[in-house]
Amino acid sequence: MDALRYTLPPASADRPPPPGIGGALGLIALYFVLQVAVGFAAALLLGFGYRLMHGTAAVGLGALMTRPDISSVVVILTLSGAALATLWAARARWPRLWSQAAPPGFGFAVPAAAYCIAAVALGMVVPLIGAKLTELLAHGHAVPQDVKQLGGGASAGYRIALTLAVASIGPLVEELLFRGVLLSALLRRLRPVWAMLASATMFALVHLPDLHWLWYALPNLALLGVVLAWLRLRSGSLWPAVIAHASNNLLAMLALFASLHHAG
């Protein structure tokens, strides 16, 4: 891939400049700040509603949030609210780049069917390779993940709702952020291979808190990030990366539920 392919058009009064690295990182930071804010507001509203339904003698907010079903609702509301606000912000700031196929566009363009099929296959295969890599680096230690632990404790209906959110809303907004906005910004300064590696590294690092800061989980996520970036650039569309990411998340959640059923 020739870096000259991503030469930027000149900015004008009606055409804001494509996102720089600072703007891309700012949008990523906004998404995670919104998660904190929306999550806090959702928890307060659910706690208030619970007290109205069960009286003032009901459990406190902290104890209420330890209940997996309630926590699942908070996660779904948090993910949905933060994602919608972030998608709106990106669409409002860079409307001309939204459906542009090649960078600096964000790639919301129709891809060839072959790339969608390849995306499903890669979304299923890459996690298996990454899991073996993590297992090798972790020397038998488990890699806990907050969403999976939460889903494991929730009842069936809430598990399904949480799985749908994790396999749809999460991949959509994260692919916009990392393979849409950030990758386009990196391609302004780096050759495609280095831009892919840099975006994949950032993608892995922002998931560290959810992985309890276990460094040996990073290569797995970085590998996935590289594959998703390759799909984005190769297909000329963001959708194959979204599909592969969704397949990865769906496989992880289904594997969790299968293990719980087997243990039960």
HELIX and SHEET records of a PDB file:
HELIX    1   1 ALA A    3  TYR A    6  5                                   4    
HELIX    2   2 ILE A   21  HIS A   54  1                                  34    
HELIX    3   3 LEU A   61  LEU A   64  1                                   4    
HELIX    4   4 PRO A   68  ARG A   93  1                                  26    
HELIX    5   5 PRO A   95  LEU A   97  5                                   3    
HELIX    6   6 ALA A  113  ALA A  138  1                                  26    
HELIX    7   7 ASP A  146  GLY A  153  1                                   8    
HELIX    8   8 ALA A  156  GLU A  175  1                                  20    
HELIX    9   9 LEU A  176  LEU A  182  3                                   7    
HELIX   10  10 LEU A  183  LEU A  186  1                                   4    
HELIX   11  11 PRO A  192  VAL A  206  1                                  15    
HELIX   12  12 PRO A  209  LEU A  211  5                                   3    
HELIX   13  13 TRP A  215  ALA A  217  5                                   3    
HELIX   14  14 LEU A  218  SER A  235  1                                  18    
HELIX   15  15 TRP A  239  ALA A  263  1                                  25    
END                                                                             
